[in-house]
Amino acid sequence: MARRCFLSGKKAVTLKRVSHSHIRTNHKFKPNLQTVTILVGNNKKKVKVCTKMIKAGKTIGLKITSKEYKRAKRSESGLIG
């Protein structure tokens, strides 16, 4: 499974770190993803969600249909975004 938030679609960003002498090195900023359990129809599924969505309460009592689950899994923007 990709390192992407299931709800918001947040993923890793690649940037350059610049030292005092202006030497640029690549750095990857990764989102803080945690595994949570959601209800898809009558089944439980484990998905990766960023902590911003967990703090906002977007995962509490989340129930989605299997069609929404498949669409969110394929899309780049996630379920909400």
C-alpha positions in Angstrom: 0.0 0.0 0.0 1.3 3.4 -0.9 2.4 6.0 1.7 -0.7 8.1 1.2 -3.5 9.2 3.5 -6.7 7.4 2.6 -8.9 10.4 3.6 -7.0 13.5 2.5 -4.6 12.0 -0.2 -1.6 13.6 1.6 1.7 12.0 0.4 5.4 12.5 0.6 7.0 15.7 -0.8 10.5 15.9 -2.1 12.4 19.1 -1.5 16.0 20.4 -1.3 17.7 21.1 2.0 20.1 24.0 1.8 23.1 24.1 4.1 24.9 27.2 5.3 27.3 26.9 2.4 24.3 26.5 0.0 25.0 22.8 -0.8 21.7 21.4 -1.8 20.7 17.8 -0.8 17.5 16.0 -1.5 15.1 15.4 1.4 11.8 13.7 1.6 9.1 14.9 4.0 6.7 12.1 4.8 3.2 12.5 6.3 2.6 11.0 9.8 0.5 8.0 8.8 -1.2 5.8 11.3 -3.3 2.6 10.7 -7.0 2.9 11.7 -9.9 0.5 11.2 -13.0 1.7 9.3 -16.3 0.0 8.4 -16.8 -0.8 4.7 -20.3 -2.1 4.4 -20.3 -4.8 7.1 -16.6 -5.5 6.9 -13.7 -3.9 8.8 -10.7 -2.6 6.7 -7.4 -1.2 7.9 -6.3 2.0 6.2 -3.5 4.5 6.6 -4.7 7.9 7.7 -2.6 11.0 8.6 -2.8 12.3 12.2 -4.4 15.6 11.1 -7.5 13.7 10.0 -7.5 11.6 13.3 -7.2 14.8 15.4 -10.0 16.4 13.4 -12.2 13.4 14.2 -12.8 12.4 10.6 -12.2 8.7 11.4 -14.6 8.3 14.3 -17.6 6.2 13.3 -16.6 6.4 9.6 -18.8 4.1 7.5 -18.5 4.0 3.8 -19.8 1.8 1.0 -17.6 -0.6 -0.9 -18.0 1.6 -4.1 -16.6 4.6 -2.2 -13.8 2.5 -0.7 -12.6 1.4 -4.2 -12.9 4.9 -5.6 -10.9 6.4 -2.8 -8.2 3.7 -3.0 -7.7 4.5 -6.8 -7.9 8.3 -6.6 -5.0 10.7 -5.8 -7.1 13.1 -3.8 -8.4 10.5 -1.2 -11.9 10.2 0.1 -12.4 13.8 1.4 -10.0 15.8 -0.7 
